Structures are given as structure tokens and as C-alpha cells.
Amino acid sequence: MAPPILAIVVPCYNEKEVLPSTAEQLLGVVQRLAKSDVISKESKIVFIDDGSKDNTWELIENLCEENPVNFSGIKLSRNRGHQNALLCGLLSVKEFADASISIDADLQDDISVIDEMLSLYASGCEIVYGVRSKRDKDSFFKRVTAHTFYKLINFLGARIIYNHADFRLMSKKALDALEEYKEVNLFLRGIIPMLGYKTGIAYYERKERMAGESKYPFGKMLKFALEGITSLSIKPIRMVTVLGIIIFIISLIMIVYSIFMYFHGDTVSGWSSMICSLWSIGGLILLSIGIVGEYIGKIYLETKQRPRFIVEKFK
């Protein structure tokens, strides 16, 4: 049997500082694996420029001109976000590749694990997740917030792999199944476990970023977490309903209590309790409206059926 054609998909946004080193390291891996017939010599590294504002695309073009056999590039018409850029790359490479591996351009994910991923793929796994073995290098705040996020999103009914980001191998069969998911609000870490198929896990230790700045500061991470929760689960909106029922029951109890106190001659109302009640109920109403509005907004975007990405150039 001929060795499989592998495509390494690398989303890029303002990555001029790390791109030359990333390309060199990934090329070394591809050439080594091709030489030992683990993968086909037609295997490629595909960079997706997600509307970068620096000269990332120019660097990608240079790489493709210097080595068109192993490098390819896709330029999106504008910045569409990491998940859309990644999806663009995955759906593009499935036309020629037997398997794809997605990895971020900063190479904090350990590329030495690619050998193990391919071994698991050869044993029959259609999806192989790259999972961090520990988070010792993260700050205390990041460890706590990450742990909280994974616990919360699983509690809300969405199945995601703990300590897994977007470093994974997917077979052509898995990518064909992924293409059937048409939603605009993308959270691939939650969608891909829904595909089923046989899966494997390759553990690794995450490295420090080589250069440049993280593209996911706290604000973006919070937005990403909210996107994941509301894209995969309707449990928050059900919790709003349950909360409304609880408050309604409490209000009935308070009415009965007030009538009881009235007939006992104790009708003096407490100003503090009234103000606290008004503020708490008002806050819960606004929170509930916000949660419902978040879902309505997603329905609005989905019904428009706008394209998730537009390719401007392909090298």
C-alpha cells in the first residue's frame, strides 16, 4: 500500500516573526517522514493567511515559489478568525490529502508527536487528538480559568477533550463528515468529537512561544469560551427557565407569607428587603434576556447563511 498523502494545515495571523522558523521545522518533519516512506513525497504544508496586516502572505508566497512541492498557501479576503481559517484549510486539503494535521503557527504544540499521530492513524484511528500532558508552564490564573472552562462546558452538555486545543490529525473520511456541519458559529473543538469514528490521543508538553505575541489574550479567550458554550449547548437557556420557575415559586411563598403577616397585624414592610429584591430580580431578568439574546443572535447569523470564509488567492 502506498504511503498516505499528509497535509499539515497552519492558520496564520500576523506571524512574520515565527513563520520562517515554523516553515523550516515543519519541512524537516515532512521530508524525514517522506524519506522513510511513512508519508507520501506529495505531502504538503499549507499555510492559511487569515487577513494578516503584516507581510505574512508575502513570506508564504516566497516559500511556495522556493518549494512548490512541499508548500502551499491560501489567502483569505479578510480576517475571519482562527476557527474559520482552520476550517478553510481543512476543507481545502481534503481534496488531495489522505490525512491532515492542524497546528498553530507558533509551534508551541510539539511537532515530534506527529510520528505518534501517524502511527495511530495507521492503526485505524480516523481522528487523533494532541492533548497536553500538563500545564506547569501556564500561569496560575490561566490554569484555573482553563480548568473551569473545561468543567463548565462539559457540565453544560458539550463533549470536548480536556486539555486539547486544535492540534489534531483527521482522516479524509473525518473531514468529509466535518463538511456536513454547516453552522456559521464555529467551535471545532466541540464539533469534531460529535463526528464519532475511532479516535486516539497523543500526549505532549506544550512549549513556550518562539516569538511574537499570543493571538488569544484574556478577552478573546473569554469570547471564545462563550462562543463554544452557546454554539454547542442549549442548557444555559434551560437554566434560565428553571431559574424563572424557582423565582415564581418564591414569589408565591412571599405572597402567602405577606397575607399571613397581615392578619397577624404585622404589616410593616422592610425597606432593605424590598430594595434587595428589586435589584436581584432586575439583575436576573437582564441576565436572562442577555442569554436568550445570545441565542437569538446566533439564529440570526445562521439563517443568513453567509460564507464562513472567502479565498482571495491560492498558491
Secondary structure, DSSP 4 states (H G I P E B T S, - for coil): -PPPPEEEEEEESS-TTTHHHHHHHHHHHHHHHHHTTSS-TT-EEEEEE-S-SSSHHHHHHHHHHH-TTTEEEEEESS---HHHHHHHHHHHHTTT-SEEEE--TT--S-GGGHHHHHHHHHTT-SEEEEEES--TTS-HHHHHHHHHHHHHHHHTT----TTEEEEEEEEHHHHHHHHT---SS--HHHHGGGG-S-EEEEEEPPPPP-SS--S--HHHHHHHHHHHHHHH--HHHHHHHHHHHHHHHHHHHHHHHHHHHHHTT--PPPHHHHHHHHHHHHHHHHHHHHHHHHHHHHHHHHHHT--S--EEEE-
